[in-house]
Amino acid sequence: MNAEPLILQMKYSDIVQGFAEAQHLTLDDALKFFYHSEVYQLMKDGVSDMHCMSEKYLIEDLEREFERGSR
């Protein structure tokens, strides 16, 4: 199932904002990471209805991905 593009854009915005705050990143850095992340790709492709998950869950998932990448 695919979400409406406008709804996805609003959700992306909330995720990037929350991720930037949680990781103490600039919005620009958070946005760059997000658009190259697995989380974004899965949401964009409509895999497993990721877009239906809460922003909190998706931010935590993005943080785990960020932590794996910084090791």
N, CA, C and O atoms as a CHARMM CRD file, in Angstrom:
* protein
*
  284
    1    1 MET  N      0.84100  -1.17600   0.00000 PROA 1      0.00000
    2    1 MET  CA     0.00000   0.00000   0.00000 PROA 1      0.00000
    3    1 MET  C      0.88900   1.24300   0.00000 PROA 1      0.00000
    4    1 MET  O      1.85400   1.32100   0.75900 PROA 1      0.00000
    5    2 ASN  N      0.57000   2.17700  -0.82400 PROA 2      0.00000
    6    2 ASN  CA     1.33600   3.41900  -0.89700 PROA 2      0.00000
    7    2 ASN  C      0.54300   4.55800  -0.28600 PROA 2      0.00000
    8    2 ASN  O     -0.68000   4.62600  -0.41600 PROA 2      0.00000
    9    3 ALA  N      1.25100   5.44300   0.37900 PROA 3      0.00000
   10    3 ALA  CA     0.62500   6.60100   1.00700 PROA 3      0.00000
   11    3 ALA  C      0.55800   7.75100   0.00800 PROA 3      0.00000
   12    3 ALA  O      1.28400   7.77500  -0.98600 PROA 3      0.00000
   13    4 GLU  N     -0.30800   8.67900   0.28800 PROA 4      0.00000
   14    4 GLU  CA    -0.38800   9.89600  -0.50900 PROA 4      0.00000
   15    4 GLU  C      0.94400  10.63800  -0.40300 PROA 4      0.00000
   16    4 GLU  O      1.49400  10.74800   0.69300 PROA 4      0.00000
   17    5 PRO  N      1.46700  11.14100  -1.49900 PROA 5      0.00000
   18    5 PRO  CA     2.75900  11.82900  -1.47700 PROA 5      0.00000
   19    5 PRO  C      2.81100  12.99900  -0.48100 PROA 5      0.00000
   20    5 PRO  O      3.83200  13.18900   0.18000 PROA 5      0.00000
   21    6 LEU  N      1.74600  13.77300  -0.36500 PROA 6      0.00000
   22    6 LEU  CA     1.74400  14.90000   0.56700 PROA 6      0.00000
   23    6 LEU  C      1.82600  14.42300   2.01500 PROA 6      0.00000
   24    6 LEU  O      2.52700  15.02200   2.83100 PROA 6      0.00000
   25    7 ILE  N      1.11800  13.35600   2.32700 PROA 7      0.00000
   26    7 ILE  CA     1.15700  12.78400   3.68100 PROA 7      0.00000
   27    7 ILE  C      2.57500  12.28600   3.98000 PROA 7      0.00000
   28    7 ILE  O      3.10300  12.51400   5.06900 PROA 7      0.00000
   29    8 LEU  N      3.18300  11.60700   3.00800 PROA 8      0.00000
   30    8 LEU  CA     4.55500  11.11200   3.19800 PROA 8      0.00000
   31    8 LEU  C      5.51700  12.27200   3.43500 PROA 8      0.00000
   32    8 LEU  O      6.36900  12.19200   4.32000 PROA 8      0.00000
   33    9 GLN  N      5.39500  13.33200   2.67000 PROA 9      0.00000
   34    9 GLN  CA     6.28900  14.48300   2.83900 PROA 9      0.00000
   35    9 GLN  C      6.16100  15.07300   4.24000 PROA 9      0.00000
   36    9 GLN  O      7.16100  15.45100   4.85000 PROA 9      0.00000
   37   10 MET  N      4.94500  15.15300   4.74700 PROA 10     0.00000
   38   10 MET  CA     4.74300  15.67800   6.10600 PROA 10     0.00000
   39   10 MET  C      5.34800  14.72900   7.14400 PROA 10     0.00000
   40   10 MET  O      5.93900  15.17400   8.12700 PROA 10     0.00000
   41   11 LYS  N      5.20100  13.44000   6.92400 PROA 11     0.00000
   42   11 LYS  CA     5.76200  12.45300   7.84000 PROA 11     0.00000
   43   11 LYS  C      7.29100  12.50600   7.79700 PROA 11     0.00000
   44   11 LYS  O      7.94900  12.45100   8.83600 PROA 11     0.00000
   45   12 TYR  N      7.85000  12.61300   6.58900 PROA 12     0.00000
   46   12 TYR  CA     9.30500  12.74600   6.46200 PROA 12     0.00000
   47   12 TYR  C      9.79700  13.94200   7.26600 PROA 12     0.00000
   48   12 TYR  O     10.80200  13.85400   7.97100 PROA 12     0.00000
   49   13 SER  N      9.09700  15.04200   7.15800 PROA 13     0.00000
   50   13 SER  CA     9.48200  16.25900   7.86400 PROA 13     0.00000
   51   13 SER  C      9.51600  16.03400   9.37400 PROA 13     0.00000
   52   13 SER  O     10.46300  16.44400  10.04500 PROA 13     0.00000
   53   14 ASP  N      8.48400  15.38400   9.90300 PROA 14     0.00000
   54   14 ASP  CA     8.42700  15.10400  11.34200 PROA 14     0.00000
   55   14 ASP  C      9.56100  14.17700  11.76900 PROA 14     0.00000
   56   14 ASP  O     10.15700  14.36500  12.82900 PROA 14     0.00000
   57   15 ILE  N      9.85400  13.18300  10.94500 PROA 15     0.00000
   58   15 ILE  CA    10.92000  12.23100  11.26600 PROA 15     0.00000
   59   15 ILE  C     12.27300  12.92200  11.26400 PROA 15     0.00000
   60   15 ILE  O     13.06600  12.72600  12.18500 PROA 15     0.00000
   61   16 VAL  N     12.54700  13.71700  10.25600 PROA 16     0.00000
   62   16 VAL  CA    13.83500  14.41600  10.16300 PROA 16     0.00000
   63   16 VAL  C     14.00000  15.37300  11.34400 PROA 16     0.00000
   64   16 VAL  O     15.07300  15.44000  11.94400 PROA 16     0.00000
   65   17 GLN  N     12.95500  16.10200  11.67400 PROA 17     0.00000
   66   17 GLN  CA    13.00300  17.03300  12.79900 PROA 17     0.00000
   67   17 GLN  C     13.30800  16.29000  14.10700 PROA 17     0.00000
   68   17 GLN  O     14.19300  16.69400  14.86100 PROA 17     0.00000
   69   18 GLY  N     12.57600  15.21200  14.36700 PROA 18     0.00000
   70   18 GLY  CA    12.78800  14.43400  15.58900 PROA 18     0.00000
   71   18 GLY  C     14.15500  13.78100  15.62600 PROA 18     0.00000
   72   18 GLY  O     14.79000  13.72900  16.68000 PROA 18     0.00000
   73   19 PHE  N     14.61600  13.28300  14.48900 PROA 19     0.00000
   74   19 PHE  CA    15.93600  12.66100  14.40700 PROA 19     0.00000
   75   19 PHE  C     17.03300  13.68500  14.65900 PROA 19     0.00000
   76   19 PHE  O     17.99100  13.40300  15.37800 PROA 19     0.00000
   77   20 ALA  N     16.90300  14.86100  14.07800 PROA 20     0.00000
   78   20 ALA  CA    17.90100  15.92900  14.27900 PROA 20     0.00000
   79   20 ALA  C     17.98100  16.30500  15.75400 PROA 20     0.00000
   80   20 ALA  O     19.07300  16.46400  16.30000 PROA 20     0.00000
   81   21 GLU  N     16.84200  16.44300  16.39000 PROA 21     0.00000
   82   21 GLU  CA    16.82600  16.79900  17.81800 PROA 21     0.00000
   83   21 GLU  C     17.43600  15.69400  18.66900 PROA 21     0.00000
   84   21 GLU  O     18.23200  15.96700  19.56800 PROA 21     0.00000
   85   22 ALA  N     17.06600  14.45200  18.39000 PROA 22     0.00000
   86   22 ALA  CA    17.55100  13.32200  19.18800 PROA 22     0.00000
   87   22 ALA  C     19.05500  13.12000  19.05600 PROA 22     0.00000
   88   22 ALA  O     19.72400  12.74700  20.02000 PROA 22     0.00000
   89   23 GLN  N     19.58600  13.36800  17.85800 PROA 23     0.00000
   90   23 GLN  CA    21.01800  13.13500  17.60800 PROA 23     0.00000
   91   23 GLN  C     21.84700  14.41700  17.65300 PROA 23     0.00000
   92   23 GLN  O     23.05200  14.39000  17.40400 PROA 23     0.00000
   93   24 HSD  N     21.20300  15.53100  17.97000 PROA 24     0.00000
   94   24 HSD  CA    21.88500  16.83400  18.03500 PROA 24     0.00000
   95   24 HSD  C     22.59600  17.14400  16.71000 PROA 24     0.00000
   96   24 HSD  O     23.76100  17.54000  16.67800 PROA 24     0.00000
   97   25 LEU  N     21.84900  16.94900  15.63000 PROA 25     0.00000
   98   25 LEU  CA    22.35000  17.23700  14.28800 PROA 25     0.00000
   99   25 LEU  C     21.64200  18.47500  13.74200 PROA 25     0.00000
  100   25 LEU  O     20.56600  18.84600  14.21000 PROA 25     0.00000
  101   26 THR  N     22.25600  19.09900  12.75600 PROA 26     0.00000
  102   26 THR  CA    21.55700  20.16400  12.05100 PROA 26     0.00000
  103   26 THR  C     20.46000  19.51200  11.21500 PROA 26     0.00000
  104   26 THR  O     20.53400  18.32400  10.90000 PROA 26     0.00000
  105   27 LEU  N     19.46800  20.27800  10.86500 PROA 27     0.00000
  106   27 LEU  CA    18.41000  19.74400  10.00700 PROA 27     0.00000
  107   27 LEU  C     18.97700  19.28700   8.66700 PROA 27     0.00000
  108   27 LEU  O     18.53700  18.28000   8.11300 PROA 27     0.00000
  109   28 ASP  N     19.94900  20.02600   8.14900 PROA 28     0.00000
  110   28 ASP  CA    20.56900  19.66500   6.87800 PROA 28     0.00000
  111   28 ASP  C     21.25800  18.30200   6.96600 PROA 28     0.00000
  112   28 ASP  O     21.09000  17.45900   6.08400 PROA 28     0.00000
  113   29 ASP  N     22.03600  18.08900   8.03700 PROA 29     0.00000
  114   29 ASP  CA    22.72200  16.80400   8.19800 PROA 29     0.00000
  115   29 ASP  C     21.72700  15.66400   8.41200 PROA 29     0.00000
  116   29 ASP  O     21.90300  14.57000   7.87500 PROA 29     0.00000
  117   30 ALA  N     20.68800  15.92200   9.19500 PROA 30     0.00000
  118   30 ALA  CA    19.66800  14.90000   9.44000 PROA 30     0.00000
  119   30 ALA  C     18.94000  14.55100   8.13400 PROA 30     0.00000
  120   30 ALA  O     18.65500  13.38400   7.86700 PROA 30     0.00000
  121   31 LEU  N     18.65200  15.55600   7.34300 PROA 31     0.00000
  122   31 LEU  CA    17.96100  15.34200   6.07200 PROA 31     0.00000
  123   31 LEU  C     18.82900  14.53300   5.11200 PROA 31     0.00000
  124   31 LEU  O     18.33700  13.62100   4.44700 PROA 31     0.00000
  125   32 LYS  N     20.10300  14.85900   5.04000 PROA 32     0.00000
  126   32 LYS  CA    21.02300  14.11200   4.17000 PROA 32     0.00000
  127   32 LYS  C     21.07500  12.64500   4.57800 PROA 32     0.00000
  128   32 LYS  O     21.01500  11.75100   3.73400 PROA 32     0.00000
  129   33 PHE  N     21.18800  12.40800   5.89500 PROA 33     0.00000
  130   33 PHE  CA    21.24300  11.01800   6.35400 PROA 33     0.00000
  131   33 PHE  C     19.93000  10.30900   6.03800 PROA 33     0.00000
  132   33 PHE  O     19.93000   9.18400   5.54000 PROA 33     0.00000
  133   34 PHE  N     18.82900  10.96300   6.32500 PROA 34     0.00000
  134   34 PHE  CA    17.51200  10.35700   6.10900 PROA 34     0.00000
  135   34 PHE  C     17.33100   9.93600   4.65700 PROA 34     0.00000
  136   34 PHE  O     16.90700   8.81100   4.39300 PROA 34     0.00000
  137   35 TYR  N     17.64100  10.81100   3.71500 PROA 35     0.00000
  138   35 TYR  CA    17.40600  10.49400   2.30900 PROA 35     0.00000
  139   35 TYR  C     18.34700   9.42800   1.75200 PROA 35     0.00000
  140   35 TYR  O     18.16000   8.96300   0.62800 PROA 35     0.00000
  141   36 HSD  N     19.35100   9.04000   2.52900 PROA 36     0.00000
  142   36 HSD  CA    20.23200   7.94300   2.12700 PROA 36     0.00000
  143   36 HSD  C     20.03300   6.71100   3.01700 PROA 36     0.00000
  144   36 HSD  O     20.83100   5.77500   2.96900 PROA 36     0.00000
  145   37 SER  N     18.98500   6.71400   3.81800 PROA 37     0.00000
  146   37 SER  CA    18.77000   5.64400   4.79000 PROA 37     0.00000
  147   37 SER  C     17.86800   4.53600   4.25600 PROA 37     0.00000
  148   37 SER  O     17.13100   4.71800   3.28800 PROA 37     0.00000
  149   38 GLU  N     17.95100   3.37900   4.92000 PROA 38     0.00000
  150   38 GLU  CA    17.04800   2.27200   4.62800 PROA 38     0.00000
  151   38 GLU  C     15.61900   2.64200   4.98600 PROA 38     0.00000
  152   38 GLU  O     14.67900   2.27400   4.28100 PROA 38     0.00000
  153   39 VAL  N     15.45800   3.36900   6.08200 PROA 39     0.00000
  154   39 VAL  CA    14.13100   3.77500   6.53700 PROA 39     0.00000
  155   39 VAL  C     13.41800   4.55000   5.42600 PROA 39     0.00000
  156   39 VAL  O     12.26500   4.26100   5.10500 PROA 39     0.00000
  157   40 TYR  N     14.09800   5.51900   4.85200 PROA 40     0.00000
  158   40 TYR  CA    13.49600   6.30500   3.77200 PROA 40     0.00000
  159   40 TYR  C     13.15800   5.41300   2.58200 PROA 40     0.00000
  160   40 TYR  O     12.06200   5.50700   2.02900 PROA 40     0.00000
  161   41 GLN  N     14.07700   4.56000   2.19000 PROA 41     0.00000
  162   41 GLN  CA    13.85700   3.70700   1.02100 PROA 41     0.00000
  163   41 GLN  C     12.65000   2.80600   1.23200 PROA 41     0.00000
  164   41 GLN  O     11.83400   2.64500   0.32500 PROA 41     0.00000
  165   42 LEU  N     12.52700   2.21900   2.41500 PROA 42     0.00000
  166   42 LEU  CA    11.40000   1.33500   2.69700 PROA 42     0.00000
  167   42 LEU  C     10.08000   2.10700   2.70600 PROA 42     0.00000
  168   42 LEU  O      9.06400   1.62400   2.20700 PROA 42     0.00000
  169   43 MET  N     10.10900   3.30700   3.27900 PROA 43     0.00000
  170   43 MET  CA     8.89300   4.12300   3.29000 PROA 43     0.00000
  171   43 MET  C      8.50100   4.52000   1.87500 PROA 43     0.00000
  172   43 MET  O      7.33800   4.40700   1.48800 PROA 43     0.00000
  173   44 LYS  N      9.46900   4.97800   1.11500 PROA 44     0.00000
  174   44 LYS  CA     9.22100   5.44400  -0.25300 PROA 44     0.00000
  175   44 LYS  C      8.66000   4.33000  -1.12800 PROA 44     0.00000
  176   44 LYS  O      7.77800   4.55400  -1.95700 PROA 44     0.00000
  177   45 ASP  N      9.19300   3.11900  -0.92700 PROA 45     0.00000
  178   45 ASP  CA     8.77300   1.97400  -1.73100 PROA 45     0.00000
  179   45 ASP  C      7.49200   1.32000  -1.20400 PROA 45     0.00000
  180   45 ASP  O      6.96200   0.40300  -1.83200 PROA 45     0.00000
  181   46 GLY  N      6.99800   1.78600  -0.06000 PROA 46     0.00000
  182   46 GLY  CA     5.77000   1.22600   0.50600 PROA 46     0.00000
  183   46 GLY  C      5.93700  -0.16300   1.09500 PROA 46     0.00000
  184   46 GLY  O      4.96500  -0.90900   1.21000 PROA 46     0.00000
  185   47 VAL  N      7.16600  -0.51900   1.47000 PROA 47     0.00000
  186   47 VAL  CA     7.44400  -1.84400   2.02000 PROA 47     0.00000
  187   47 VAL  C      6.88900  -1.94800   3.44100 PROA 47     0.00000
  188   47 VAL  O      7.10100  -1.06500   4.27200 PROA 47     0.00000
  189   48 SER  N      6.18700  -3.02700   3.69700 PROA 48     0.00000
  190   48 SER  CA     5.66700  -3.34700   5.02800 PROA 48     0.00000
  191   48 SER  C      4.86800  -2.21600   5.65900 PROA 48     0.00000
  192   48 SER  O      4.78800  -2.11600   6.88300 PROA 48     0.00000
  193   49 ASP  N      4.28500  -1.37900   4.84100 PROA 49     0.00000
  194   49 ASP  CA     3.50000  -0.25100   5.35000 PROA 49     0.00000
  195   49 ASP  C      4.26800   0.57500   6.37600 PROA 49     0.00000
  196   49 ASP  O      3.70900   1.02500   7.37600 PROA 49     0.00000
  197   50 MET  N      5.55000   0.76600   6.11300 PROA 50     0.00000
  198   50 MET  CA     6.39700   1.56000   7.02700 PROA 50     0.00000
  199   50 MET  C      5.80100   2.93500   7.27500 PROA 50     0.00000
  200   50 MET  O      5.94000   3.48200   8.36900 PROA 50     0.00000
  201   51 HSD  N      5.14400   3.49500   6.28300 PROA 51     0.00000
  202   51 HSD  CA     4.57500   4.83000   6.44400 PROA 51     0.00000
  203   51 HSD  C      3.44300   4.85100   7.47100 PROA 51     0.00000
  204   51 HSD  O      3.02300   5.92200   7.91000 PROA 51     0.00000
  205   52 CYS  N      2.95100   3.67500   7.85500 PROA 52     0.00000
  206   52 CYS  CA     1.88800   3.59000   8.86500 PROA 52     0.00000
  207   52 CYS  C      2.44700   3.55300  10.28600 PROA 52     0.00000
  208   52 CYS  O      1.70100   3.71100  11.25200 PROA 52     0.00000
  209   53 MET  N      3.74300   3.34700  10.41300 PROA 53     0.00000
  210   53 MET  CA     4.37500   3.30800  11.73800 PROA 53     0.00000
  211   53 MET  C      4.39700   4.71100  12.33000 PROA 53     0.00000
  212   53 MET  O      4.35600   5.71000  11.61200 PROA 53     0.00000
  213   54 SER  N      4.46400   4.76200  13.65600 PROA 54     0.00000
  214   54 SER  CA     4.50000   6.06900  14.31900 PROA 54     0.00000
  215   54 SER  C      5.82800   6.75800  14.04000 PROA 54     0.00000
  216   54 SER  O      6.83400   6.10400  13.76300 PROA 54     0.00000
  217   55 GLU  N      5.82100   8.07600  14.11700 PROA 55     0.00000
  218   55 GLU  CA     7.04500   8.84000  13.92200 PROA 55     0.00000
  219   55 GLU  C      8.09500   8.42500  14.95200 PROA 55     0.00000
  220   55 GLU  O      9.27800   8.31800  14.63100 PROA 55     0.00000
  221   56 LYS  N      7.65600   8.19100  16.19200 PROA 56     0.00000
  222   56 LYS  CA     8.59200   7.79900  17.25300 PROA 56     0.00000
  223   56 LYS  C      9.31200   6.49800  16.87700 PROA 56     0.00000
  224   56 LYS  O     10.53200   6.40000  17.00300 PROA 56     0.00000
  225   57 TYR  N      8.55700   5.51500  16.42100 PROA 57     0.00000
  226   57 TYR  CA     9.15300   4.24600  16.01800 PROA 57     0.00000
  227   57 TYR  C     10.14000   4.44900  14.87300 PROA 57     0.00000
  228   57 TYR  O     11.24500   3.90800  14.90700 PROA 57     0.00000
  229   58 LEU  N      9.75600   5.21600  13.87100 PROA 58     0.00000
  230   58 LEU  CA    10.60900   5.43200  12.70800 PROA 58     0.00000
  231   58 LEU  C     11.86900   6.22100  13.06600 PROA 58     0.00000
  232   58 LEU  O     12.93800   5.96600  12.51200 PROA 58     0.00000
  233   59 ILE  N     11.74800   7.17100  13.98400 PROA 59     0.00000
  234   59 ILE  CA    12.92600   7.91000  14.44900 PROA 59     0.00000
  235   59 ILE  C     13.88100   6.96000  15.16700 PROA 59     0.00000
  236   59 ILE  O     15.09200   7.01300  14.95100 PROA 59     0.00000
  237   60 GLU  N     13.34300   6.10000  16.01400 PROA 60     0.00000
  238   60 GLU  CA    14.18500   5.12900  16.72800 PROA 60     0.00000
  239   60 GLU  C     14.86600   4.17800  15.74300 PROA 60     0.00000
  240   60 GLU  O     16.03500   3.83300  15.91300 PROA 60     0.00000
  241   61 ASP  N     14.13500   3.76000  14.72300 PROA 61     0.00000
  242   61 ASP  CA    14.70900   2.89200  13.69500 PROA 61     0.00000
  243   61 ASP  C     15.83500   3.62300  12.95100 PROA 61     0.00000
  244   61 ASP  O     16.88400   3.04500  12.66600 PROA 61     0.00000
  245   62 LEU  N     15.60100   4.87800  12.65000 PROA 62     0.00000
  246   62 LEU  CA    16.61400   5.69600  11.97500 PROA 62     0.00000
  247   62 LEU  C     17.83900   5.87500  12.87700 PROA 62     0.00000
  248   62 LEU  O     18.97100   5.84500  12.39400 PROA 62     0.00000
  249   63 GLU  N     17.62300   6.05800  14.16500 PROA 63     0.00000
  250   63 GLU  CA    18.73900   6.19000  15.11100 PROA 63     0.00000
  251   63 GLU  C     19.56900   4.91000  15.16600 PROA 63     0.00000
  252   63 GLU  O     20.79700   4.97000  15.22600 PROA 63     0.00000
  253   64 ARG  N     18.91000   3.75800  15.14500 PROA 64     0.00000
  254   64 ARG  CA    19.65900   2.49200  15.14200 PROA 64     0.00000
  255   64 ARG  C     20.51200   2.38800  13.88100 PROA 64     0.00000
  256   64 ARG  O     21.66300   1.95500  13.93200 PROA 64     0.00000
  257   65 GLU  N     19.94200   2.78400  12.76500 PROA 65     0.00000
  258   65 GLU  CA    20.69000   2.76500  11.51300 PROA 65     0.00000
  259   65 GLU  C     21.87300   3.73100  11.57700 PROA 65     0.00000
  260   65 GLU  O     22.96000   3.41300  11.09400 PROA 65     0.00000
  261   66 PHE  N     21.66800   4.89800  12.16400 PROA 66     0.00000
  262   66 PHE  CA    22.72000   5.90300  12.32300 PROA 66     0.00000
  263   66 PHE  C     23.84100   5.36500  13.19700 PROA 66     0.00000
  264   66 PHE  O     25.01900   5.54200  12.88600 PROA 66     0.00000
  265   67 GLU  N     23.47300   4.70600  14.29000 PROA 67     0.00000
  266   67 GLU  CA    24.47700   4.14700  15.20100 PROA 67     0.00000
  267   67 GLU  C     25.28800   3.04200  14.52200 PROA 67     0.00000
  268   67 GLU  O     26.49800   2.94700  14.72500 PROA 67     0.00000
  269   68 ARG  N     24.63000   2.21300  13.72300 PROA 68     0.00000
  270   68 ARG  CA    25.35100   1.15500  12.99900 PROA 68     0.00000
  271   68 ARG  C     26.35100   1.75100  12.02100 PROA 68     0.00000
  272   68 ARG  O     27.43600   1.20600  11.82400 PROA 68     0.00000
  273   69 GLY  N     25.98300   2.87400  11.40700 PROA 69     0.00000
  274   69 GLY  CA    26.84700   3.50000  10.41600 PROA 69     0.00000
  275   69 GLY  C     28.02000   4.23300  11.01200 PROA 69     0.00000
  276   69 GLY  O     29.02800   4.44400  10.33700 PROA 69     0.00000
  277   70 SER  N     27.90800   4.62900  12.27200 PROA 70     0.00000
  278   70 SER  CA    28.99500   5.40700  12.87500 PROA 70     0.00000
  279   70 SER  C     29.99700   4.52700  13.63100 PROA 70     0.00000
  280   70 SER  O     30.88400   5.03700  14.31600 PROA 70     0.00000
  281   71 ARG  N     29.85400   3.22900  13.50500 PROA 71     0.00000
  282   71 ARG  CA    30.81900   2.31700  14.15900 PROA 71     0.00000
  283   71 ARG  C     31.95800   2.00300  13.24700 PROA 71     0.00000
  284   71 ARG  O     32.86200   1.25600  13.62400 PROA 71     0.00000
